[in-house]
Amino acid sequence: MSKKELIRSLKFLLFSISAGVIELVAFSLLNELTYWSYWPCYLIALVLSVLWNFTLNRRYTFQSANNVPRAMALVFGFYCVFTPLSTLLGSYLADTLAWNEYLVTALNMAANFILEYLYDRLVVFRKSIDTNALAQRKSSR
């Protein structure tokens, strides 16, 4: 792995941690302050964290100048698969098997981190990495 890719991976990790904090805070508030079951708390928290993570990673991690609606549509496609699977599995583990909701959320977040990095790197931003103005300024130095 090149130094540039290592730095890119570390940026993704840091932004994902910040998105994870948003997800955990939102999930905790909804889980503790409402009488909702697991899935709506998880789903709302996930959407908030995805929007945050996408925005930061597009600009700073992948430094992509690609079409935002297209990139968001690709990410939306990822979440059309990931969200139902993780919501159903999480609901089964938390509501049916009585696993701790926070453990289930942490497992979902770990799976999301790994799968989304691979998907973003290899699909969403594959052909547009380092093409935005930020990357252009760095390369002209």
C-alpha positions in Angstrom: 0.0 0.0 0.0 1.4 3.4 -1.0 1.8 6.2 1.5 -1.0 8.1 -0.3 -3.4 5.2 0.0 -2.5 4.7 3.7 -3.3 8.4 4.4 -6.6 8.0 2.4 -7.5 5.0 4.5 -6.7 6.9 7.7 -8.8 9.9 6.6 -11.7 7.5 5.9 -11.2 6.0 9.3 -11.3 9.4 11.1 -14.3 10.6 9.2 -16.0 7.3 9.8 -15.3 7.6 13.5 -17.0 11.1 13.5 -19.9 9.6 11.6 -20.0 6.8 14.1 -20.2 9.3 16.9 -23.2 11.0 15.2 -24.8 7.6 14.7 -24.3 6.5 18.3 -25.5 9.8 19.7 -28.6 9.9 17.5 -29.3 6.2 18.2 -28.8 6.6 21.9 -31.2 9.6 22.1 -33.8 7.8 20.1 -33.4 4.5 21.9 -33.5 6.1 25.3 -36.1 8.9 24.8 -38.6 7.0 22.7 -40.4 3.7 23.0 -39.5 2.8 19.5 -38.2 -0.7 18.6 -34.6 -1.1 17.4 -35.1 -0.5 13.6 -36.4 3.1 13.5 -33.8 4.3 15.9 -31.1 2.5 13.9 -32.4 3.7 10.5 -32.6 7.4 11.4 -29.2 7.3 13.1 -27.7 5.6 10.0 -29.1 8.1 7.5 -27.7 11.0 9.5 -24.2 9.4 9.7 -24.3 8.5 6.0 -25.0 12.0 4.9 -22.1 13.3 7.1 -19.7 10.6 6.0 -20.4 10.9 2.3 -19.9 14.7 2.3 -16.6 14.6 4.2 -15.2 11.6 2.4 -16.1 12.9 -1.1 -14.3 16.2 -0.5 -11.4 15.3 1.7 -10.7 11.5 1.5 -11.3 10.8 -2.2 -11.0 14.4 -3.3 -13.5 13.7 -6.0 -14.9 16.2 -8.5 -17.3 13.7 -9.9 -21.0 14.4 -10.3 -22.5 14.6 -6.8 -26.0 13.2 -7.8 -24.3 10.3 -9.5 -22.0 9.6 -6.6 -24.9 9.9 -4.1 -27.0 7.6 -6.3 -24.2 5.0 -6.2 -24.0 5.3 -2.4 -27.8 5.2 -2.2 -27.6 1.9 -4.1 -25.1 0.5 -1.6 -27.4 1.5 1.2 -30.4 0.0 -0.6 -28.7 -3.4 0.0 -26.8 -2.7 3.3 -29.7 -1.0 5.2 -32.4 -3.6 4.8 -29.9 -6.4 5.6 -28.4 -4.7 8.6 -31.8 -3.4 9.9 -33.3 -6.9 9.7 -30.3 -8.6 11.2 -30.0 -5.9 13.9 -33.7 -6.1 14.7 -33.5 -9.9 14.9 -30.5 -9.8 17.1 -31.8 -7.0 19.4 -35.5 -7.6 19.4 -35.8 -11.4 19.0 -32.6 -12.7 20.5 -32.4 -9.9 23.1 -28.8 -9.0 22.2 -27.7 -5.6 23.6 -28.8 -2.9 21.2 -25.5 -1.1 21.5 -23.5 -4.2 20.7 -25.7 -4.8 17.6 -25.2 -1.2 16.5 -21.4 -1.5 17.0 -21.3 -4.7 14.9 -23.4 -3.0 12.2 -21.1 0.0 12.2 -18.0 -2.1 11.9 -19.5 -4.0 8.9 -20.6 -0.7 7.4 -17.1 0.8 7.8 -15.3 -2.0 6.0 -17.9 -2.5 3.2 -18.4 1.2 2.5 -14.7 1.9 2.2 -14.3 -0.8 -0.3 -17.4 0.2 -2.2 -16.5 3.9 -2.2 -12.9 3.2 -3.2 -13.6 0.6 -5.9 -16.9 1.8 -7.3 -18.1 5.3 -6.4 -14.9 7.3 -6.6 -12.7 4.8 -8.5 -12.3 7.0 -11.6 -12.5 10.4 -10.0 -10.0 10.1 -7.0 -7.9 13.3 -6.6 -9.8 15.3 -9.2 -11.3 18.1 -7.2 -9.9 21.6 -6.6 -8.3 20.6 -3.3 -6.3 17.8 -5.0 -5.4 20.0 -7.9 -3.9 22.6 -5.6 -1.9 20.0 -3.8 -0.5 18.6 -7.0 0.5 22.0 -8.3 2.7 22.7 -5.3 
